[in-house]
């Protein structure tokens, strides 16, 4: 049987919904176990880092255009909304040695 060059639709495609690009733009959300508990960690690409932040690990600034990590508690007692509100931006190295 000859090969078809016609593009095929995957499931869910063509139903009017746009694909979620946040994973590819911002990196995947992943849980990480540290000494002080479970954390949700998300990598921020240099192209997506548009605001300055202060790293809680070293106290130095994270300039716009610098790839870094955003982390927040995954096992907080006050609920997910409070945990997300308390998220912090870390240098990659500072997060690794935390």
WOTA-V498343 format. One line per field, one symbol per residue. ss: DSSP state (~ for helix, > for strand, _ for the rest). A space follows every 50 residues. Layout:
ss=???
This chain:
ss=_____________________~~~~~__>>>>>>__>>>>>>>>_~~~__ __>>______>>_____>>>>>>______~~~~~~__>>>_~~~~~~_
